[in-house]
Amino acid sequence: MNAKFALAIALTGLLAVGSMAGTVLARDNDEARESNVLQGAKVSLTQAIATAEQQTGGRAYDAGAHVKDGNTLIVVETNGPKGEQTVAVDAQSGGVVATHAGGEAD
């Protein structure tokens, strides 16, 4: 095998591993940030999910914390008889702030 070819393969492998590590670190940072945001919340993630499922009649498949205008929201995505729905639950009061059809990206 040509030395330059072997070096190219090795560098490609290192780049691939490095980019995967960056993705894992970014996901870990997002989860740590969400955990910090939820520490001061009166409503747990589990409670917010239950509220969203009751509101939509669906099952939660994704949830996360967001801060908007200084308020912590727990955003829950559900899928059920009404299709995909996104529900924003206030992390302090537990009340539903907003609901819309489709996933969060819609």
C-alpha positions in Angstrom: 0.0 0.0 0.0 1.2 3.4 -0.9 2.4 5.5 2.2 0.5 8.6 1.0 -2.7 6.5 0.5 -2.3 4.9 4.0 -1.8 8.4 5.5 -4.9 9.7 3.7 -7.0 6.8 5.1 -5.7 7.4 8.6 -6.4 11.1 8.4 -9.9 10.5 7.1 -10.6 8.1 10.0 -9.3 10.7 12.5 -11.5 13.4 11.1 -14.6 11.1 11.2 -13.9 10.2 14.9 -13.3 13.8 15.7 -16.6 15.0 14.1 -18.5 12.3 16.0 -16.9 13.3 19.3 -18.0 16.9 18.6 -21.6 15.8 18.1 -21.5 13.8 21.3 -20.0 16.7 23.3 -22.6 19.1 21.8 -25.5 16.8 22.8 -23.9 16.4 26.3 -23.7 20.2 26.6 -27.4 20.6 25.6 -28.5 18.0 28.2 -26.4 19.7 30.9 -27.9 23.1 30.0 -31.4 21.7 30.1 -30.7 20.0 33.5 -29.5 23.3 34.9 -32.6 25.1 33.6 -34.9 22.6 35.2 -33.2 22.7 38.6 -35.1 25.8 39.6 -38.4 24.6 38.1 -41.4 23.8 40.3 -42.7 21.3 37.7 -40.7 18.2 36.9 -40.1 17.0 33.3 -42.3 14.0 34.2 -45.1 16.2 35.3 -44.9 18.3 32.1 -44.9 15.2 29.9 -48.0 13.9 31.7 -49.7 17.3 31.2 -48.9 17.3 27.5 -50.1 13.8 27.0 -53.3 14.6 28.7 -53.7 17.8 26.7 -53.2 16.1 23.3 -54.3 12.5 24.0 -51.0 11.3 22.5 -47.8 9.8 23.8 -44.7 12.0 24.3 -41.7 11.1 22.1 -39.4 14.2 22.8 -39.1 16.8 25.5 -36.7 19.5 26.5 -36.4 22.8 28.4 -36.2 26.2 26.8 -35.9 29.7 28.3 -38.0 32.2 26.4 -38.3 35.8 27.6 -36.9 34.8 31.0 -39.6 32.1 31.5 -38.6 28.4 31.6 -40.8 26.3 29.3 -40.8 22.5 29.0 -41.6 21.7 25.4 -43.1 18.3 24.8 -43.7 16.7 21.4 -46.5 14.1 21.3 -48.0 11.8 18.7 -51.5 10.5 18.9 -55.0 10.5 17.4 -54.6 14.2 16.4 -51.1 13.6 14.8 -48.0 15.2 16.0 -48.5 18.1 18.5 -46.1 20.3 20.4 -47.1 21.5 23.9 -45.2 24.2 25.9 -45.7 23.9 29.6 -44.7 26.6 32.1 -42.0 25.1 34.4 -43.2 27.2 37.3 -47.0 27.0 37.2 -47.4 23.7 35.2 -49.9 25.4 32.9 -50.1 24.9 29.2 -48.7 28.0 27.5 -49.1 27.0 23.9 -50.1 24.0 21.7 -49.7 23.6 18.0 -50.0 20.9 15.5 -46.8 19.3 14.2 -43.4 18.9 15.6 -41.3 21.7 17.1 -39.5 22.3 13.8 -42.8 23.1 12.0 
